């Protein structure tokens, strides 16, 4: 890296010195696993549905290349740029999510996707990162502007998101966004009593979803009562982990990809377990843990409340998505159709997760910089103000 030494004042060199390189390397590792597991899992799925054997591979190569570009491009943004991008993205994603209720594709009783050439888009995926940054700005700027109703506006926007996601319905996405919102409220100074009240409201909402939505009731009952209902997918996934053992059966030797319709997407972790073994699965878990825990620990030394609240919300959503995917595959929680970040097949997921990590890198860039100039030649200040 001699070209990026301290004496090099180019934009690329300053970006490299100021970026969180560990998180960036972790992203590269996950994208690498995404390519490897797509090569392992997707051909069998494509053949089974009568498509070209390499269809999913070619599309995912494009998705992940675009995701890598989004991570780099977004990480170059200033704090103000991150906020503006989040507001624009939130408004667009909110409008597109509403559009799914009118012109969306209905799959398994839910309208969450909009058909585009070569792919379908799930707009609610982009609500997660944009909502986290928008909420962080609303919660923190109200302390700078005495009469600004930031908390009220944040709850209003959350109510709109709740109504739209409930109408699709997408209970899993709604649960993630609600958890992110409660986390941000707690970090912003909300009392433990009110946080507990919010958690109790989530439990009540889950009970309501169990009573109202048949697919939610079915998943919960199958999780709680193994003898009830169809357990084909989860039983097949668990057998795949058992067949893989410690070191796996070897690349291309797995059988789960021939049996599960979503082996390349929701159950890609089972493919990793069967073909590459428990050690690789633990390594993947470790990569996610390093990204989340390391970033959250660094926020303990952050002086800017906007950065702390926004980054905590972004990483909470990222970590929770990874946990839900791996946890449901291992039958630790009821099954939920949520992708494994950067690894599962899906364009909307790959790009929204890339936007999430790009924003995290942009928000934390200045305080992780080396030397006097932490952020593209700007001297960092210990008394940074909330961006207005």
Wavefront OBJ file of the C-alpha trace (Angstrom):
o trace
v 0.000 0.000 0.000
v 2.906 2.323 -0.669
v 0.710 4.283 -3.048
v -1.639 5.042 -0.137
v 1.031 6.175 2.323
v 0.694 9.272 4.508
v 2.539 11.443 2.019
v -0.016 10.608 -0.673
v -2.720 13.290 -0.568
v -4.926 11.921 -3.334
v -8.631 11.416 -2.646
v -8.244 7.620 -2.761
v -5.377 7.705 -0.264
v -7.262 9.959 2.148
v -10.331 7.719 1.854
v -8.262 4.589 2.556
v -6.617 6.133 5.628
v -9.923 7.292 7.060
v -12.126 4.262 6.335
v -12.813 1.379 8.713
v -10.687 -1.139 6.847
v -11.673 -4.124 9.008
v -15.349 -3.663 8.139
v -14.439 -3.170 4.491
v -12.423 -6.417 4.479
v -15.338 -8.242 6.143
v -17.638 -7.019 3.380
v -15.205 -8.401 0.803
v -15.159 -11.768 2.585
v -18.957 -11.982 2.646
v -19.205 -11.060 -1.045
v -16.639 -13.769 -1.770
v -18.752 -16.329 0.073
v -21.760 -15.030 -1.830
v -20.087 -15.922 -5.132
v -18.898 -19.328 -3.898
v -22.245 -20.383 -2.446
v -24.140 -19.126 -5.484
v -21.927 -21.352 -7.661
v -22.738 -24.241 -5.326
v -26.476 -23.743 -4.825
v -28.042 -21.924 -7.765
v -27.494 -24.252 -10.786
v -29.648 -27.024 -9.296
v -32.399 -24.522 -8.412
v -32.316 -23.017 -11.933
v -32.536 -26.426 -13.610
v -35.420 -27.430 -11.360
v -37.518 -24.428 -12.455
v -36.612 -24.910 -16.119
v -34.289 -21.894 -16.431
v -30.749 -21.650 -17.735
v -28.305 -23.389 -15.410
v -26.220 -20.244 -14.973
v -29.065 -17.712 -14.772
v -28.872 -17.069 -11.037
v -25.062 -16.994 -11.100
v -24.855 -14.343 -13.814
v -27.512 -12.200 -12.165
v -25.917 -12.461 -8.723
v -22.492 -11.560 -10.131
v -24.053 -8.340 -11.412
v -25.905 -7.742 -8.135
v -22.791 -8.189 -5.993
v -20.612 -6.066 -8.285
v -23.222 -3.331 -8.051
v -23.387 -3.834 -4.264
v -19.609 -3.418 -3.962
v -19.839 -0.208 -5.970
v -22.636 1.085 -3.721
v -20.546 0.381 -0.601
v -17.583 2.338 -1.983
v -19.648 5.208 -3.414
v -21.761 5.654 -0.280
v -18.716 5.524 2.000
v -17.398 8.652 0.224
v -20.351 10.747 1.394
v -20.060 13.445 4.037
v -22.371 13.422 7.067
v -24.648 15.878 5.289
v -24.522 13.723 2.161
v -25.570 10.638 4.136
v -28.534 12.522 5.583
v -29.650 13.851 2.195
v -29.286 10.414 0.580
v -31.310 8.865 3.419
v -34.150 11.379 3.061
v -34.309 10.945 -0.719
v -34.100 7.156 -0.417
v -36.748 7.073 2.316
v -39.251 9.111 0.306
v -38.673 7.011 -2.827
v -38.833 3.696 -0.939
v -41.972 4.801 0.907
v -43.686 5.714 -2.352
v -42.592 2.488 -4.029
v -43.774 0.441 -1.028
v -47.182 2.075 -1.337
v -47.128 1.253 -5.059
v -46.722 -2.453 -4.275
v -50.192 -2.416 -2.694
v -51.656 -1.245 -6.020
v -49.452 -2.741 -8.741
v -47.228 -5.148 -6.822
v -46.570 -8.793 -7.617
v -48.458 -11.116 -5.278
v -46.351 -14.038 -4.062
v -47.626 -16.413 -1.353
v -50.389 -13.978 -0.442
v -48.140 -10.916 0.021
v -47.593 -7.894 -2.226
v -43.993 -6.822 -1.617
v -42.399 -6.677 -5.066
v -42.495 -4.470 -8.154
v -41.662 -6.092 -11.489
v -38.805 -4.540 -13.467
v -36.941 -5.820 -16.541
v -34.651 -8.738 -15.553
v -35.580 -8.550 -11.860
v -38.180 -7.682 -9.246
v -37.564 -5.069 -6.553
v -38.680 -5.160 -2.929
v -38.848 -1.449 -1.960
v -39.263 -2.132 1.756
v -35.670 -3.439 1.820
v -34.481 0.136 1.252
v -36.715 1.494 4.007
v -34.497 -0.138 6.653
v -31.263 1.849 6.208
v -32.944 5.080 5.124
v -35.415 5.040 8.015
v -32.595 4.455 10.521
v -30.650 7.542 9.355
v -33.753 9.746 9.008
v -34.911 8.785 12.509
v -31.457 9.442 13.960
v -31.442 12.950 12.482
v -34.964 13.693 13.760
v -34.164 12.452 17.262
v -30.870 14.323 17.608
v -31.598 17.584 15.807
v -34.500 18.328 18.151
v -31.931 18.855 20.915
v -30.256 21.549 18.815
v -33.511 23.211 17.767
v -35.649 23.765 20.788
v -39.060 23.865 19.121
v -38.445 21.238 16.467
v -40.875 18.291 17.033
v -38.353 15.650 15.968
v -39.680 12.896 18.228
v -43.245 13.447 17.097
v -42.248 13.421 13.420
v -40.204 10.237 13.952
v -43.196 8.467 15.491
v -45.394 9.741 12.662
v -43.070 8.320 10.002
v -42.839 5.044 11.909
v -46.638 4.883 11.967
v -46.768 5.294 8.175
v -44.158 2.557 7.703
v -46.040 0.298 10.127
v -49.297 0.762 8.220
v -47.723 0.036 4.826
v -45.810 -3.067 5.945
v -48.843 -4.415 7.795
v -50.908 -3.986 4.631
v -48.516 -5.985 2.406
v -48.204 -7.892 4.867
v -44.507 -8.164 5.821
v -44.361 -8.891 9.541
v -40.668 -9.838 9.471
v -39.576 -6.531 7.935
v -41.850 -4.642 10.309
v -40.289 -6.460 13.284
v -36.772 -5.494 12.165
v -37.662 -1.828 11.638
v -39.488 -1.704 14.985
v -36.463 -3.178 16.773
v -34.193 -0.636 15.068
v -36.496 2.211 16.110
v -36.658 1.065 19.753
v -32.866 0.689 19.839
v -32.407 4.222 18.568
v -34.909 5.609 21.069
v -33.015 3.897 23.890
v -29.625 5.207 22.738
v -31.130 8.672 22.362
v -32.051 8.655 26.049
v -35.468 7.030 26.325
v -36.028 5.596 29.794
v -35.889 1.858 30.402
v -39.537 1.938 31.462
v -40.648 3.311 28.093
v -38.323 0.917 26.240
v -39.954 -1.927 28.181
v -43.369 -0.572 27.239
v -42.285 -0.562 23.598
v -41.046 -4.146 23.866
v -44.354 -5.145 25.474
v -46.167 -3.491 22.572
v -44.094 -5.589 20.168
v -45.119 -8.759 22.026
v -48.757 -7.675 21.835
v -48.327 -6.975 18.121
v -46.847 -10.443 17.580
v -49.816 -11.982 19.363
v -52.128 -9.925 17.174
v -50.265 -11.042 14.027
v -50.562 -14.649 15.226
v -54.322 -14.231 15.550
v -54.888 -12.291 12.304
v -52.445 -13.683 9.717
v -52.728 -17.416 8.891
v -49.148 -17.702 7.572
v -47.771 -16.285 10.847
v -49.889 -18.710 12.874
v -48.713 -21.611 10.716
v -45.019 -20.781 11.159
v -45.305 -20.319 14.927
v -47.262 -23.528 15.426
v -44.819 -25.522 13.316
v -41.965 -24.129 15.399
v -43.611 -24.828 18.754
v -45.155 -28.178 17.795
v -42.813 -30.276 15.619
v -45.524 -32.896 15.072
v -47.880 -30.347 13.517
v -47.794 -29.309 9.854
v -45.203 -29.554 7.115
v -41.560 -29.409 8.303
v -39.955 -30.482 5.054
v -37.738 -27.428 4.491
v -36.419 -27.077 8.031
v -35.942 -30.853 8.448
v -34.014 -30.976 5.177
v -31.856 -28.025 6.244
v -31.055 -29.613 9.608
v -30.104 -32.892 7.916
v -27.788 -30.914 5.640
v -25.912 -29.549 8.657
v -25.648 -33.060 10.056
v -24.365 -34.441 6.766
v -21.757 -31.684 6.513
v -20.230 -32.360 9.915
v -17.076 -30.473 10.847
v -15.407 -30.063 7.446
v -18.271 -30.585 5.002
v -18.833 -33.025 2.160
v -16.852 -30.888 -0.269
v -17.704 -28.273 -2.920
v -20.471 -29.491 -5.201
v -21.106 -32.643 -3.154
v -24.100 -31.388 -1.187
v -27.635 -32.650 -1.745
v -29.735 -29.992 -0.014
v -29.572 -27.711 -3.074
v -31.378 -30.428 -5.060
v -34.172 -30.655 -2.511
v -34.986 -27.121 -1.302
v -36.653 -24.561 -3.600
v -34.965 -21.681 -1.748
v -31.523 -23.249 -1.341
v -29.916 -20.269 -3.101
v -31.802 -17.682 -1.030
v -33.355 -18.208 2.412
v -31.573 -21.532 3.035
v -28.151 -20.795 1.567
v -26.639 -21.200 5.054
v -27.683 -24.865 4.952
v -25.766 -25.280 1.672
v -22.695 -23.803 3.381
v -23.095 -26.204 6.289
v -23.406 -29.312 4.116
v -20.660 -28.591 1.583
v -18.134 -26.685 3.728
v -18.905 -27.836 7.259
v -19.367 -26.355 10.693
v -16.013 -24.557 10.729
v -16.906 -22.422 7.716
v -20.342 -21.721 9.202
v -18.690 -20.546 12.415
v -16.318 -18.407 10.383
v -19.257 -16.745 8.573
v -20.964 -16.108 11.914
v -17.692 -14.662 13.210
v -17.434 -12.241 10.277
v -20.911 -10.894 10.987
v -20.137 -10.683 14.709
v -16.915 -8.745 14.094
v -18.720 -6.222 11.910
v -21.573 -5.622 14.352
v -19.821 -5.817 17.726
v -16.717 -3.904 16.642
v -18.772 -1.039 15.218
v -21.070 -0.814 18.245
v -18.118 -0.822 20.657
v -16.509 2.036 18.750
v -19.675 4.083 19.239
v -18.998 4.146 22.990
v -16.287 6.732 22.244
v -18.371 8.727 19.756
v -19.161 12.338 20.708
v -21.588 13.094 17.878
v -25.102 11.887 18.868
v -26.268 11.725 15.234
v -23.442 9.346 14.307
v -24.042 7.197 17.387
v -27.809 6.860 16.931
v -27.701 6.404 13.151
v -24.862 3.864 13.145
v -26.412 1.879 16.001
v -29.690 1.670 14.084
v -27.996 0.617 10.854
v -25.903 -2.102 12.496
v -28.845 -3.350 14.578
v -30.840 -3.923 11.405
v -27.868 -5.548 9.655
v -27.068 -7.891 12.537
v -30.708 -8.776 13.159
v -31.216 -9.699 9.502
v -28.230 -12.052 9.606
v -29.415 -13.591 12.882
v -32.973 -14.152 11.603
v -31.721 -15.940 8.484
v -29.225 -18.206 10.245
v -31.458 -18.714 13.294
v -34.457 -19.827 11.237
v -32.284 -22.158 9.133
v -31.019 -23.771 12.345
v -34.583 -23.905 13.743
v -33.721 -21.594 16.627
v -36.629 -19.298 15.723
v -39.728 -19.694 13.496
v -38.918 -19.642 9.790
v -38.914 -16.226 8.125
v -38.103 -15.380 4.530
v -35.143 -13.072 5.146
v -31.889 -13.157 3.197
v -28.372 -13.590 4.552
v -26.583 -10.275 3.824
v -24.256 -10.367 0.781
v -24.571 -14.175 0.569
v -28.168 -15.051 -0.336
v -29.432 -14.502 -3.865
v -31.366 -11.283 -4.402
v -30.782 -7.884 -5.980
v -32.893 -5.801 -3.593
v -31.262 -7.409 -0.568
v -27.710 -7.041 -1.875
v -28.141 -3.375 -2.772
v -29.982 -2.390 0.410
v -27.380 -4.111 2.601
v -24.643 -2.408 0.571
v -26.341 0.934 1.214
v -26.453 0.092 4.930
v -22.745 -0.718 5.192
v -21.772 2.189 2.941
v -23.612 4.572 5.264
v -21.929 3.004 8.309
v -18.500 3.486 6.717
v -19.332 7.079 5.809
v -20.632 7.892 9.299
v -17.649 6.377 11.106
v -15.000 7.429 8.587
v -13.694 10.600 10.189
v -13.189 9.206 13.674
v -11.423 6.127 12.298
v -9.029 8.163 10.166
v -5.297 8.199 10.776
v -3.262 11.284 11.491
v -4.514 14.812 11.798
v -6.849 14.796 8.812
v -9.467 12.164 9.420
v -12.029 12.950 6.716
v -10.747 13.960 3.324
v -8.469 16.682 4.570
v -10.822 18.056 7.226
v -9.451 18.272 10.741
v -11.781 16.317 13.050
v -13.415 18.212 15.883
v -14.264 16.762 19.262
v -17.306 19.047 19.432
v -19.004 18.193 16.161
v -22.534 19.477 15.779
v -25.518 17.535 14.546
v -25.707 18.133 10.784
v -28.466 20.553 9.900
l 1 2 3 4 5 6 7 8 9 10 11 12 13 14 15 16 17 18 19 20 21 22 23 24 25 26 27 28 29 30 31 32 33 34 35 36 37 38 39 40 41 42 43 44 45 46 47 48 49 50 51 52 53 54 55 56 57 58 59 60 61 62 63 64 65 66 67 68 69 70 71 72 73 74 75 76 77 78 79 80 81 82 83 84 85 86 87 88 89 90 91 92 93 94 95 96 97 98 99 100 101 102 103 104 105 106 107 108 109 110 111 112 113 114 115 116 117 118 119 120 121 122 123 124 125 126 127 128 129 130 131 132 133 134 135 136 137 138 139 140 141 142 143 144 145 146 147 148 149 150 151 152 153 154 155 156 157 158 159 160 161 162 163 164 165 166 167 168 169 170 171 172 173 174 175 176 177 178 179 180 181 182 183 184 185 186 187 188 189 190 191 192 193 194 195 196 197 198 199 200 201 202 203 204 205 206 207 208 209 210 211 212 213 214 215 216 217 218 219 220 221 222 223 224 225 226 227 228 229 230 231 232 233 234 235 236 237 238 239 240 241 242 243 244 245 246 247 248 249 250 251 252 253 254 255 256 257 258 259 260 261 262 263 264 265 266 267 268 269 270 271 272 273 274 275 276 277 278 279 280 281 282 283 284 285 286 287 288 289 290 291 292 293 294 295 296 297 298 299 300 301 302 303 304 305 306 307 308 309 310 311 312 313 314 315 316 317 318 319 320 321 322 323 324 325 326 327 328 329 330 331 332 333 334 335 336 337 338 339 340 341 342 343 344 345 346 347 348 349 350 351 352 353 354 355 356 357 358 359 360 361 362 363 364 365 366 367 368 369 370 371 372 373 374 375 376 377 378 379 380 381 382 383 384 385 386 387 388
